[in-house]
Every structure is written in structure tokens, then in C-alpha cells.
Amino acid sequence: MTVVGHEAAHQFDRIIKADNIVSNESNDKQQQQSSLSMDSEYDRIRAACSKDEDWLRSSVGDAFFAESPQEVIASQVGNQYMRSSMNQLRLAVSRLNTGVSSLPMSWFLFFVELFSAGKATSVMYGYDTDVGMTTPYEVSIIRNDDGRISKLGFPGEEGCSDLVVRYEGAKIVGLVDSSWDCILPSAPPPTKAPTSAKAQTTPNNSDQQCDYTGYAAVVATSAGCSTKRQLCQAALGEAADIETRQQILCQADKPCGNFAACVEEVARSKGCSSHLSILAGVKNLRAGCATLSSMSAQCMLKMSSEISDQEACN
């Protein structure tokens, strides 16, 4: 699923590019909405990077991202953040505490902001399953007066203290607690209980009725979803441009659409339709599609040409 996550994360470039207007609509920036432009923050952090350790990938570094700027988000988010956000955060903390670079922490909080939609909560990913999918879990956010994330709160009552960041202007200079560490609960936080009587009596909407072993056995077979997953990955690997990748990811009759539909159908048949760890991969795959489909053709053209034209995107 790493390949699928990587290709899906390419679509976040468009979301970042579209967020080029500073919002001042909220009077409570710490709890309600970020006042920072994602586009300008991306440019600021990227311009400050000058060495391999400034980036949150260990296998590639500064020269790679300088030559392939389209991989900045896809690589750091799709390959790392959406696989194990906590491991990526620990790397950022280590580099900050040892004085190697504060920019990995800037990147990490940028990713948290990206998944927050400007609100007081965001999503991190972890709990890798035996079928290669991860589970999203919610984290709380507090922002400082400049609109930058200054505090993250994690699930679980023990073993995971809040992460509090110190700034000088826009630059992160350290943590309030340099000994910070986090041990997440051994299992993902439970999903919210059904609220309607109908949902409570429908096995397909209850994780308690989920035959996870049966689900995993089916999707792993060629008669299940494994062949469709291979076709999805192969199609993404052969795609020549971003438009082709977008079609493969977002159109229901294309290889990745077929794979997503297969996973959803098997989950439904095994009573696992609300099982987050199963459906997280499908959600990741489709993450950018709703936003893309709602954009006007003129806006898409402007963004693909990297021309800033706010009116085209309203």
C-alpha cells in the first residue's frame, strides 16, 4: 500500500497550492482554525532546507528533492507519515533535540496541519496490519498567536504526554520537555459507537461482528483482491504523468478504483464496513479525489500550470 499512498499523496500538492489565502475568519485561532496559508508555509520551509537531515526521509535527501520538487509531499507524506506518523515524529524530535536540524519538526507539524483542514484536531497514522494497511487516529491541536501548531495531544491516558513546541518567530527552537516520548495504546482507539437503532442492529456496521480473519484470508487471494491490488500498483508505476495517475486513482472503472471497490465489498460481506484499520487504505487512496472533482476545469488548468489565479478557484 506504500505505492498507493505515495501516488495518492501527490494530490495534496494541489490542495496546498489552492490554500494560498490567509484566513482571518476565526477569533479563536488556537482551537478553531489556522490563520496560515499552507502554500506560503510550504515555500518557507522548503526554502530553508539545505542538507539531507532537513528532510523527513532517510533514503533520499536534499539533492533528490531539489531535482524532484514534485516528490516533496508524496515522499515524506505518502511513504512515511501515512505509514507510521509516530516514527516520523520521533525522528523529527531526535534531530531537534540533538541540534541537527529543526526543519524536520517544521515539516512534521506542516503535515499535521495539512490533515487538520485548519481545525482543532488532525489525523496521524499507525498500527500497520498484516495486509499492509494503517489505522488513522485523532490528535488534538493547539496553535500559538501566529497560527502555528504549538501543542499536540495524543490518544490514551498514559504513556504519551503532550508535545509542546517552542518558537522564535517562525523557527522552532526546541521542545518544552526535551525528554518527550510517546507510547501509544497497544490497539487503535475504538471507533465511535453507532447512534441509531438501525445501526446497532446491523452487523455490517459493527466492528464487534467483524470477521477480520475471514476478511484477511479473502483479500490475500488472487480470487479476492490481491490481483486487483497488483494491477493498481502496476498501473501507477507505468503512469506517464500526473493526469494519468489521477484517473487511475480516482475513477471507479480504473485499476485502483476496482481494488478499492473489492476491499469495500469484502469488508461488507465479512461485517467489517466500519473497521478503520481495514478501510484506512481505501480512504488514503481516495483522499484527494473529492477535492479534485469539485474544482472547476479552469482552476485545474491554472493549478497544473502553476499560475496563481484566485478567482479561477473560487
Secondary structure, DSSP 8 states (H G I E B T S, - for coil): -HHHHHHHHTTHHHHHHH--S-----S-TTTT---S-HHHHHHHHHHH--SGGGSS-SSS-HHHHHH-TTHHHIIIIIIIITT-HHHHHHHHHHHHHTTS-SHHHHHHHHHHHHTTTTSSEEEEEE---TTS--EEEEEEEEE-TTS-EEEEE-SSSSSB--EEEEEETTEEEEESSTT--B---SS--------SHHHHT-GGG-GGG--HHHHHHHHTSTTTTHHHHHHHHHHHHH--SHHHHHHHHH-TTSHHHHHHHHHHHHHHHTT-TT-HHHHHHHHHHTTTHHHHHHS-HHHHHHHHTT---GGGG-
